[in-house]
């Protein structure tokens, strides 16, 4: 039987701010069969972080080639920090996570 633990869901989303995909991956793999909604929130958080890693590589590549990446980088940073916070708030309010522009690596 799955138990409800909103604080762990919130922690998983917030951990992405400090550890990229590693924090959500560790929490998701150890708690997905124990915590209600952990599977859904974990997959979305990990997919978002991996997608953002790809975006970062592309932005850095274009930054070194034609400097447009350096213009895009600040907007990417805002994007990278805002949506885990929004998803943490959603987790606390029993709503699904919200991460736009996500490639579904884990389905």
N, C-alpha and C positions, 0 to 999 in steps of 0.2 A: 504494500500500500504506500502510495506517495504522500509525503507530508508537504504542507505549504510552508515556505520559508522565503518571504519577500526580501528579507535583508540579504540573503545569499544571492538572490537574483540581482539586486541592486549592486552588491559588491562585485559581481561578475562583470557588469557593464562598466562600472567605475574603474575596475582593475585594468581595463583596456587603455585607459588614459596614461597609465604608468608603465605598462608592460607589453603594449601591442596585442598580438594575438595569443601570447603565452599565458597570461593570467586567465582569460576566458577559457582557453583550451584546457588548462589544468582543472579549473572549477567544473567545467562542463563534463569532462571525462570522468571525474570522480563522483559527481553528484547527479548526473542525468537520470539515473534510475531510482533516485531517492527523493528528489525535490519536484513538486508539481510545477509544470511549465518550464523546467530547466532545459529540456531538450530543445524546445522552440526558441527560447531566448539565447541559449548557447550557440546553436547553429547560426542564428542571425548575427550575433556578435562576432563570431569567428569569421564568417563569410565577409562581413564588413571590413574587418581588420586585414584580411588577406587581399581583398579588393583594393583597399587603401595602400597597401604595400606595393601593389602593381602600379597604381596611380603615381606613387612617389618615385618609383624607378623611371617611369615615363617622364614625369616632370623634371627630374634631375637630368635625364638624357637631353631633353630639349633645353634645359637651362645651360648646359655646357655647349650645345650646338649653336643655338640662336638666341639665347638669353630670355626667351619668352617664358621659360620655366620659372625664372626668378620672379616674374610678374604674377604667375599663377600660384606660386608656393604659399604666400600668405593666406589666400582664399582657401587653399587646400587645408592649411593648418586649422583654420576656423571650422571648416567642415568636419575635420578629424576629431575635434574636441566637443563640438556641439551635439552631435547625434548620439554618442554614448551617454551623455548627460540626459538627453531627451528620453532615451530608451530606459535609463535607470529610473527616471520619474514614472514612465509608463509601467515598469515592473512593479514599482511601489503602489501604483493605482490599479493593479490587476488588469492592465491593458497589454496588448501585444507589442513587441519591440518595433521601433520605426527606424529603419536604416535605408535611405534611398540609394539608388545606383549601386546595387550589390550583385556581384557575380555569385551564383549558387555553387560553390565548391562542395559543400556538404548539404545534401538534400534530406 
